[in-house]
Amino acid sequence: MKAGTRPALRVGKNALARFSAQAWAKLFSLATVALTARYEDAAGLGRYVLILTVVGIVEALSDLGLNIFLTREAARDAGRERQRDLLGTALPLKVGLSVAGYAGLVLVAALAPFPAATRRLLPLGGLVLLPNAVTGAMGAIINGRQRMEVTGLLSMGVRLVAVAGAFWSLAAGLGVAGVLGWTVGAGLLGALLHGAVLWRWGLLPRLRWDPAAWRACLAEVYPFALTSIIAMAYARLDLVLLGLWKGEAVAGWYGAAYKLWQTVGLLPASMLDAMFPEMSRLSEGREGLQRLRALFGMSGRAMLAGGILLAAGGTLGAGGLIPLVFGPGEQTAPAVPVFQLLVWAIPAMFLYLLSGHTLYALGKQRRVTGAMAVAGVVNVALNVALIPRWGGLGAGAVALLSEWLLLTLLYPQARRALSAELETCAGAL
């Protein structure tokens, strides 16, 4: 087998595994939202989506970019001792951050002007933060070892348990509380399964109490952290504002359209997650950088064409797809135009994720943070201006504009960074 074929096969295997896992994960997540839409009223759907959104924001805040950092470092250094040390340092830090995040969530539940039922259920939904923090760190090491088929299978199994439990809870009349309880239980199962895999591979670490190492780690990951926090805030703030200003019903149908859009657009995230470890390997040395630039150009053209096709198909099929997923009837109609707007963000998502991952692989994560900060400020300002008058359609338009703004900020920077790195390597010879 040619040497150049092995990386392609690795990327192909990981891309297939990652896409399959994320496809099932998104479908399971969408199924839970669809079941909630069918069993609960619009306010119940909005309550569930709003709780997921707030928990997701807190999870991004408490992760601080450690997962993507662990994946990159594990891909760069395949030594077992190094990977054990990385995980042994990161796990206590992640657990501590998740506990702090849960305390903040409880405070939000007590003080935020959400409906009383939402405030009561927020602490229950937030219990998933701790197992998700453990699972995220362990899964990052497995992904860095380019064994994404393992994390994919585990994720699919855990999601299946969560959806089955949600169906039972809704059918039994336990409502949103039952769905959230099963989500927490599935999270605990995921942490146990990931731990069992690492134990089997001899990678389960001895946890280290090392504040100096934590400070050094946080100094390295803060650009990842800021990027993740800004991305999560601008991706989820619209739904929170809709819930506050327009009510849970409007937020629920916007959240339903958003979930469906995320499911249709899962291909770029899956592909880039699979490619990232290989991109990190190629980021050092002239020959590797040349191959990385070729991969960037070829992937960009293919992703743009694929994104346009997906967007066109989603626009034409929205009128039939929304009722099929969330149930027939006029009550689903508000989600259709929102989805038709959002789906045109998919081509931009393909290309800005490619650009961002390229900059991450080159160690230029601060540039991604800067672009995300600009897009985040624009997103927040436009949401505040448009949601009071235009509701879900205004939020959808802002989300679409934000995705294309990120593309215009990141794509040229990734191209320039690749050229600059190659020039530096050529000058060193």
C-alpha positions in Angstrom: 0.0 0.0 0.0 1.4 3.4 -0.9 2.3 5.7 2.0 0.0 8.4 0.8 -2.9 6.0 0.7 -2.9 5.3 4.4 -3.9 8.8 5.5 -6.7 8.9 2.9 -8.0 5.6 4.2 -7.8 6.8 7.8 -9.7 9.9 7.0 -12.2 8.0 4.9 -12.8 5.5 7.7 -13.1 8.2 10.4 -15.3 10.3 8.1 -17.7 7.4 7.6 -17.7 6.5 11.3 -18.1 10.1 12.4 -20.8 10.9 9.9 -22.8 7.7 10.7 -22.6 8.4 14.4 -23.5 12.1 14.1 -26.3 11.3 11.7 -27.8 8.8 14.1 -27.2 11.2 17.0 -28.9 14.1 15.2 -31.8 11.8 14.1 -32.2 10.5 17.6 -32.2 14.1 18.9 -34.6 15.2 16.3 -36.8 12.2 17.1 -36.9 13.3 20.7 -38.0 16.8 19.7 -40.6 15.3 17.3 -42.0 13.0 20.0 -42.3 16.0 22.4 -44.0 18.0 19.7 -46.6 15.2 19.2 -47.2 14.4 22.9 -46.9 17.9 24.4 -48.5 21.2 23.4 -46.4 23.9 21.7 -45.5 25.4 25.2 -44.2 22.0 26.3 -42.1 21.7 23.2 -40.8 25.2 23.7 -40.0 24.4 27.4 -38.0 21.3 26.4 -36.1 23.1 23.6 -35.4 26.1 25.9 -34.0 23.9 28.7 -31.7 22.1 26.2 -30.5 25.4 24.9 -29.7 26.8 28.3 -27.9 23.6 29.3 -26.0 23.6 26.0 -24.8 27.2 26.6 -23.6 26.3 30.1 -21.9 23.1 28.8 -20.0 25.2 26.3 -18.9 27.6 29.0 -17.7 24.9 31.3 -15.9 22.9 28.6 -13.5 25.9 27.8 -12.4 24.3 24.5 -10.6 21.4 26.3 -12.2 18.7 24.1 -10.8 19.9 20.8 -7.4 20.7 22.5 -7.2 17.1 23.8 -8.0 15.7 20.4 -5.3 17.8 18.7 -2.7 16.9 21.3 -3.5 13.2 21.3 -3.3 13.2 17.4 0.1 14.9 17.5 1.6 12.6 20.1 0.4 9.0 19.9 2.5 7.9 23.0 0.3 6.1 25.6 2.0 7.8 28.6 1.5 11.2 27.1 -2.2 10.6 26.4 -2.7 9.2 29.9 -1.1 12.3 31.4 -3.2 14.6 29.2 -6.4 12.9 30.4 -5.3 12.6 34.0 -4.7 16.4 34.1 -7.8 17.4 32.1 -10.5 15.2 33.8 -10.3 16.8 37.3 -10.3 20.2 35.6 -13.4 19.4 33.5 -15.3 17.9 36.5 -14.6 21.0 38.6 -15.7 23.3 35.7 -18.9 21.3 35.2 -19.8 21.5 38.9 -19.2 25.3 38.7 -21.4 25.4 35.6 -24.2 23.5 37.4 -24.1 26.0 40.2 -24.4 28.8 37.7 -27.4 27.0 36.1 -29.2 26.7 39.4 -28.7 30.4 39.9 -30.1 31.1 36.4 -33.1 29.0 37.2 -33.7 31.0 40.4 -33.3 34.4 38.8 -34.1 34.3 35.1 -37.6 35.5 34.1 -38.5 32.1 32.5 -42.0 30.5 33.2 -42.2 28.7 36.5 -42.3 25.3 34.9 -39.1 25.9 33.0 -37.3 27.2 36.0 -38.3 24.1 38.0 -36.9 21.8 35.4 -33.7 23.5 34.5 -31.7 22.0 37.5 -32.9 18.5 36.5 -31.7 19.0 32.9 -28.4 20.5 34.1 -27.5 17.2 35.9 -26.2 15.9 32.5 -23.3 18.4 32.7 -21.1 16.2 34.8 -21.3 12.9 32.8 -21.0 14.9 29.6 -17.8 16.5 30.8 -16.3 13.1 31.6 -17.5 11.6 28.3 -16.2 14.6 26.3 -12.7 14.3 27.6 -12.5 10.5 27.2 -14.0 10.7 23.7 -11.5 13.4 22.7 -8.6 11.1 23.5 -10.2 8.3 21.5 -10.8 10.6 18.5 -7.2 11.8 18.7 -6.2 8.2 18.3 -8.3 8.2 15.1 -10.7 5.6 16.4 -13.8 7.5 15.7 -15.7 4.3 15.0 -15.5 3.6 18.7 -16.9 6.9 19.9 -19.5 6.7 17.1 -20.8 3.3 18.3 -20.9 4.4 21.9 -22.7 7.6 21.0 -25.3 5.8 18.9 -26.0 3.4 21.8 -26.4 6.1 24.4 -28.7 8.2 22.1 -30.8 5.1 21.4 -31.3 4.6 25.2 -32.2 8.3 25.6 -34.8 8.2 22.8 -36.3 5.0 24.0 -36.6 6.4 27.5 -38.1 9.7 26.1 -40.8 7.7 24.2 -41.7 5.7 27.3 -41.8 8.8 29.5 -44.0 10.8 27.1 -46.3 7.8 26.6 -46.5 7.3 30.3 -47.5 10.9 30.9 -44.3 11.9 32.6 -43.8 14.8 30.2 -40.7 16.9 29.8 -39.4 15.9 33.3 -39.3 12.3 32.3 -37.5 13.0 29.0 -34.8 15.1 30.9 -34.4 12.3 33.5 -33.7 9.7 30.8 -31.3 12.1 29.2 -29.3 12.3 32.4 -29.3 8.6 32.8 -28.1 8.1 29.2 -25.3 10.6 29.9 -24.1 8.5 32.9 -24.2 5.4 30.8 -22.0 7.1 28.1 -19.4 8.1 30.7 -19.2 4.5 32.0 -18.9 3.0 28.5 -16.1 5.4 27.5 -14.3 4.7 30.7 -14.6 0.9 30.0 -13.0 1.4 26.6 -10.0 3.4 28.0 -9.5 0.8 30.7 -9.5 -1.9 28.1 -6.8 0.0 26.1 -4.7 0.7 29.2 -5.4 4.4 28.9 -7.5 5.0 32.0 -5.4 7.6 33.9 -4.5 8.3 37.5 -6.2 11.6 38.2 -3.8 14.4 39.1 -4.3 17.4 41.4 -2.0 19.8 39.6 -3.1 23.4 39.7 0.1 24.5 37.9 -0.6 22.1 35.0 -4.2 23.3 34.9 -3.1 26.9 34.6 -0.7 26.0 31.8 -3.5 24.1 30.1 -6.0 26.9 30.3 -3.4 29.4 29.0 -3.1 27.2 25.9 -6.8 26.4 25.4 -8.4 29.8 26.0 -8.7 30.7 22.3 -10.6 27.4 21.8 -12.7 28.3 24.8 -13.6 31.7 23.6 -14.4 30.4 20.2 -16.7 27.7 21.6 -18.4 30.0 24.0 -19.1 32.7 21.4 -20.3 30.1 18.9 -22.6 28.5 21.4 -23.9 31.9 22.6 -24.7 33.2 19.1 -26.1 29.9 18.0 -28.4 29.6 21.0 -29.1 33.2 22.2 -31.8 33.6 19.6 -33.9 30.8 21.0 -33.5 32.2 24.6 -34.6 35.7 23.5 -37.6 34.2 21.6 -38.6 32.3 24.7 -38.3 35.5 26.8 -40.0 37.9 24.4 -42.3 35.8 22.2 -43.2 32.9 24.5 -42.5 29.2 24.7 -44.7 28.3 21.7 -42.8 30.5 19.2 -39.5 29.4 20.7 -40.6 25.8 20.4 -41.3 25.9 16.7 -38.2 27.9 15.9 -36.2 25.3 17.9 -37.9 22.5 15.9 -36.9 24.1 12.6 -33.4 24.7 14.0 -33.0 21.1 15.0 -34.1 19.9 11.6 -31.6 22.3 10.0 -28.8 21.0 12.2 -29.7 17.5 11.2 -29.6 18.3 7.4 -26.3 20.2 7.9 -24.6 17.5 10.0 -22.4 16.4 7.0 -19.9 19.3 7.2 -19.3 18.9 10.9 -18.9 15.1 10.6 -16.5 15.4 7.7 -14.4 18.1 9.4 -14.3 16.3 12.8 -13.0 13.2 10.9 -10.4 15.2 9.0 -9.1 17.2 11.9 -6.6 14.7 13.4 -5.1 14.1 9.9 -5.0 17.9 9.3 -3.1 18.3 12.6 -0.6 15.6 11.5 -0.1 17.4 8.1 0.5 20.8 9.7 4.2 20.2 10.4 6.8 20.0 7.6 6.8 21.3 4.1 5.5 18.2 2.4 2.7 17.9 4.9 1.7 21.5 4.5 1.6 21.1 0.7 -0.8 18.2 1.1 -2.8 20.2 3.6 -3.2 23.0 1.1 -4.2 20.6 -1.7 -6.8 19.1 0.7 -8.1 22.5 1.6 -8.6 23.5 -2.0 -10.2 20.2 -3.1 -12.4 19.9 -0.1 -13.6 23.5 -0.4 -14.8 23.1 -3.9 -16.6 19.8 -3.2 -18.2 21.2 0.0 -19.5 24.3 -1.7 -21.2 22.3 -4.4 -22.6 19.8 -1.9 -23.9 22.6 0.4 -25.8 24.3 -2.4 -27.4 21.1 -3.5 -28.5 20.4 0.1 -29.9 23.9 0.5 -31.9 23.7 -2.7 -33.3 20.3 -1.8 -34.2 21.5 1.7 -36.0 24.6 0.4 -38.1 22.7 -2.1 -38.9 19.9 0.4 -39.6 21.9 3.5 -43.4 22.0 3.0 -43.6 18.2 3.2 -40.7 17.5 5.5 -41.8 19.7 8.5 -45.2 18.0 8.9 -43.7 14.6 8.3 -41.3 15.0 11.2 -43.3 17.1 13.7 -46.8 16.0 12.8 -49.5 17.2 10.4 -51.7 20.2 10.9 -51.5 24.0 10.7 -49.6 24.3 14.0 -46.4 23.2 12.2 -46.7 25.9 9.6 -44.5 28.5 11.4 -41.5 26.2 11.3 -41.5 25.9 7.4 -40.3 29.4 6.4 -37.8 29.5 9.2 -36.3 26.2 8.0 -36.2 27.5 4.4 -34.1 30.4 5.6 -31.8 28.4 7.7 -31.0 25.8 5.2 -29.2 28.3 3.0 -26.6 28.6 5.7 -25.3 25.1 4.9 -22.9 26.0 2.1 -21.3 28.7 4.3 -21.1 26.2 7.2 -19.2 23.7 5.1 -16.6 26.3 4.1 -16.2 28.1 7.4 -15.8 24.9 9.3 -13.1 23.8 6.9 -11.4 27.1 7.3 -11.6 27.1 11.1 -10.3 23.5 11.4 -7.4 24.4 9.1 -6.5 27.4 11.3 -6.8 25.1 14.4 -4.4 22.6 12.8 -1.9 25.3 12.1 -2.0 26.6 15.7 -3.8 29.8 14.6 -6.8 29.4 16.8 -6.7 33.0 17.9 -7.7 34.1 14.4 -10.8 31.9 14.7 -11.6 33.5 18.0 -11.4 37.0 16.5 -13.7 36.1 13.7 -16.2 34.4 16.1 -16.1 37.5 18.3 -17.0 39.8 15.3 -19.8 37.5 14.2 -21.1 37.1 17.8 -21.4 40.9 18.3 -23.2 41.3 14.9 -25.5 38.3 15.8 -26.5 39.6 19.2 -27.1 43.2 17.9 -29.3 42.0 15.1 -31.2 39.5 17.2 -32.0 42.3 19.7 -33.2 44.5 16.8 -35.2 42.0 14.8 -36.7 39.4 17.2 -39.2 41.9 18.9 -40.8 42.7 15.5 -40.2 39.6 13.3 -40.0 36.8 15.8 -38.8 33.4 14.5 -38.3 34.7 10.9 -36.1 37.5 12.2 -34.0 35.1 14.3 -33.6 32.8 11.2 -32.5 35.7 9.0 -29.9 36.7 11.6 -28.6 33.1 11.9 -28.2 32.9 8.1 -26.4 36.2 7.9 -24.1 35.2 10.7 -23.0 32.0 9.0 -22.1 33.7 5.8 -20.3 36.5 7.7 -18.1 33.8 9.4 -17.3 32.4 6.0 -16.1 35.8 4.7 -14.0 36.3 7.8 -12.4 32.8 8.0 -11.8 31.5 4.5 -9.4 34.2 3.3 -7.4 33.9 6.6 -7.1 30.1 6.2 -5.7 30.5 2.7 -3.2 33.2 3.8 -2.1 31.1 6.8 -1.4 28.1 4.6 0.6 30.2 2.1 2.6 31.9 4.9 3.5 28.6 6.6 4.7 27.1 3.3 6.8 30.3 2.7 8.3 30.0 6.1 9.2 26.3 5.5 10.8 27.2 2.1 12.8 30.0 3.7 14.1 27.6 6.3 15.6 25.2 3.7 
